[in-house]
Amino acid sequence: MSGIISGPIILFYIFIAYLIYKTILSATQKKILSRVIFALILTFPFWDLMAQKVIKTYYQAFLMEPKIYTLPEVDADGRVESLGLGDRTPQTYFIKKLMDNTIDEKVKNTYGKILEEKIKYLDFTFNIKGENKIYRFYLEDKKVKHKVLDEAQAKYKIVVTKPKFHLGLYQTFSYKLVETSNNKVLAEARALYFLDVEFFHFVHTLLPFGSANYLNYFEEMMKKVFGVKRFY
């Protein structure tokens, strides 16, 4: 919403809060009580942002650091044999053109260095016309190519845990790097997403600033494990 509309609304809210303050002060003659109530009313639209700030600060300080239990095996070239990213598919700008002949070039632009230096095969699951298909990308003569697998074959995979909801305000879940042969967890990273509360969501549309409503340390985990951060 534009400042032309939001400005008067915010000023009107402040005016109403002030009237309530004056009414309580007149009725009780208690300045401290009146000021506390005025402050509570005035800050009410920001309560969720303040709660987010407290929760985010706590999680960042104590809970969000990725846990690396052990590193995956690498070959003589220092590359991991294969990694399945599952539903963490590449950017939608080329998923929409999945069937055209530019997909390999688009993957190269995003993952070429990873395929060359870090991981021999990258597997993605695409949903095509309601059917999941596993596409395996690899380098051949310095060109990215792909083939479709009948079933999952990656030595390692990313598993996303089921979200847990907290206080009706936010949800947390984890990304786990798992060895597929024995389900051993090699690394783990948390993610935190705040839920939209309808009233506060409306109020936020009136504000000239916003607040990031998530924390996601998946990229940090991948950087610690593979030395690269660009996994979409």
C-alpha positions in Angstrom: 0.0 0.0 0.0 1.3 3.4 -0.9 2.5 5.9 1.6 -0.3 8.3 0.6 -2.8 5.8 2.1 -0.7 4.2 4.9 0.5 7.5 6.4 -3.0 8.8 7.4 -4.0 5.4 8.7 -0.9 5.2 11.0 -1.5 8.8 12.2 -5.1 8.0 12.9 -4.1 4.9 14.9 -1.6 7.0 17.0 -4.4 9.6 17.6 -6.8 6.9 18.8 -4.1 5.5 21.1 -3.6 9.0 22.5 -7.3 9.4 23.1 -7.4 6.1 25.0 -4.4 7.2 27.0 -6.0 10.6 28.0 -9.3 8.8 28.8 -7.6 6.3 31.2 -5.5 9.1 32.7 -8.6 11.2 33.3 -10.4 8.3 34.9 -7.7 6.9 37.1 -5.3 9.8 37.6 -2.5 7.3 37.4 0.2 8.5 35.0 2.4 5.3 35.1 -0.6 3.0 34.3 -1.8 5.3 31.6 1.6 5.5 30.0 2.1 1.7 30.1 -1.3 1.1 28.4 -0.5 3.8 25.8 2.8 2.1 25.1 1.2 -1.3 24.8 -1.5 0.0 22.4 1.0 2.0 20.4 3.4 -1.0 19.9 0.6 -3.6 19.4 1.0 -3.7 15.6 4.7 -4.6 16.1 4.3 -7.3 18.7 4.8 -10.1 16.1 7.9 -8.4 14.8 9.3 -8.1 18.3 8.5 -11.7 18.9 10.2 -12.7 15.7 13.3 -10.7 16.6 13.5 -12.4 20.0 13.0 -15.9 18.6 15.3 -15.3 15.7 18.0 -14.0 18.0 17.7 -17.0 20.2 17.8 -19.5 17.4 20.8 -17.8 15.7 22.7 -17.7 18.9 22.1 -21.3 20.1 20.3 -23.5 17.6 21.0 -22.7 13.9 24.7 -23.6 13.5 24.8 -26.5 11.0 26.0 -29.8 12.5 28.6 -31.7 10.6 29.0 -35.3 11.9 31.2 -36.7 9.1 32.1 -35.8 5.6 31.1 -37.8 2.5 33.7 -40.0 0.8 35.5 -38.5 -2.2 37.3 -40.1 -5.2 40.9 -39.5 -6.3 39.8 -36.2 -7.9 38.3 -35.0 -4.6 34.7 -35.4 -5.9 31.7 -37.0 -4.2 30.2 -39.8 -6.3 26.6 -38.6 -6.4 24.1 -36.4 -4.6 20.3 -36.4 -4.9 18.8 -33.0 -4.1 15.2 -34.4 -4.5 12.6 -31.7 -4.6 15.2 -29.0 -4.1 15.1 -28.5 -7.9 17.0 -25.9 -9.8 15.4 -22.5 -10.4 11.9 -22.6 -12.0 13.1 -20.4 -14.9 14.4 -23.5 -16.6 12.1 -26.1 -15.1 9.4 -24.6 -17.2 11.5 -25.4 -20.3 12.6 -28.8 -19.0 11.8 -30.6 -22.2 13.7 -28.2 -24.5 17.3 -28.7 -25.5 18.7 -25.9 -23.4 18.3 -27.6 -20.0 21.9 -28.9 -20.0 23.3 -25.5 -20.7 21.2 -23.9 -18.0 22.4 -26.5 -15.5 25.9 -25.8 -16.5 25.5 -22.1 -15.8 24.4 -22.8 -12.3 26.1 -26.1 -11.3 28.9 -26.5 -13.8 31.7 -25.8 -11.3 30.1 -28.1 -8.7 30.0 -30.9 -11.3 33.6 -30.3 -12.3 35.1 -29.9 -8.9 32.8 -31.3 -6.1 30.2 -33.8 -7.2 30.3 -36.3 -10.1 26.6 -36.7 -10.5 23.8 -34.4 -9.4 20.3 -35.8 -9.3 17.1 -33.7 -9.3 13.5 -34.9 -9.1 11.2 -33.1 -11.6 7.4 -33.4 -11.7 6.4 -33.6 -15.3 2.7 -33.9 -16.1 2.1 -35.3 -12.6 4.9 -37.9 -12.8 8.1 -37.6 -10.9 11.2 -38.2 -12.9 14.8 -38.3 -11.7 17.2 -36.4 -13.9 20.9 -37.1 -13.5 23.3 -34.4 -14.6 27.1 -35.0 -15.3 30.0 -33.7 -17.2 31.2 -35.3 -20.4 33.9 -33.6 -22.5 33.4 -30.6 -20.3 29.8 -30.4 -21.4 26.8 -31.0 -19.1 24.6 -33.9 -20.1 21.7 -35.7 -18.5 19.9 -39.0 -18.4 16.7 -40.1 -16.8 16.9 -42.7 -14.1 14.3 -45.4 -13.4 14.9 -45.2 -9.7 17.0 -43.2 -7.2 20.7 -44.1 -7.4 22.5 -41.3 -5.6 25.0 -42.3 -2.9 24.0 -39.3 -0.8 20.7 -37.4 -0.7 19.1 -34.4 1.0 16.2 -35.3 3.2 13.8 -32.6 4.5 12.1 -33.4 7.9 8.4 -32.8 8.6 7.8 -29.3 9.9 7.2 -28.8 13.6 4.8 -25.9 14.6 5.5 -23.8 17.7 3.0 -21.6 19.5 1.2 -20.9 16.3 3.9 -18.4 15.4 6.5 -20.3 13.5 7.6 -23.7 12.2 11.0 -25.4 12.2 12.4 -28.3 10.1 15.7 -29.7 9.2 17.7 -30.5 6.1 19.7 -33.7 6.5 22.5 -35.0 4.3 22.0 -38.8 4.4 24.1 -41.7 3.1 21.5 -43.7 1.2 23.0 -47.2 1.8 22.5 -47.1 5.5 20.5 -43.9 6.2 23.4 -42.5 8.2 23.1 -38.7 8.8 26.3 -36.9 7.8 25.2 -33.3 8.4 22.1 -31.4 9.5 20.9 -27.8 9.2 17.8 -26.1 10.6 15.3 -23.9 9.0 12.8 -21.6 10.7 9.8 -19.9 9.0 7.4 -17.5 10.7 3.7 -18.0 10.0 1.4 -15.2 8.7 -1.1 -13.9 11.3 -3.8 -12.3 9.3 -4.1 -9.1 11.4 -0.4 -8.5 11.6 0.0 -9.3 7.9 -2.5 -6.5 7.1 -0.6 -4.1 9.4 2.7 -4.9 7.7 1.3 -3.8 4.4 1.0 -0.3 5.8 4.6 -0.1 7.0 7.5 1.3 5.0 9.7 -1.5 6.2 9.6 -5.2 6.6 11.3 -8.1 8.4 12.7 -11.3 6.9 10.3 -14.0 8.2 12.7 -17.0 7.9 16.1 -18.4 8.8 17.5 -21.1 6.6 20.9 -22.6 7.1 20.8 -25.2 4.3 23.3 -23.2 2.2 25.6 -22.9 5.2 25.6 -26.6 5.7 26.4 -27.3 2.0 29.2 -24.8 2.1 30.7 -26.5 5.2 30.4 -30.0 3.6 31.1 -29.3 -0.1 32.9 -26.0 0.0 30.3 -24.3 -2.2 27.1 -22.5 -1.3 25.1 -22.3 -4.5 22.7 -25.1 -4.2 19.1 -24.2 -5.1 
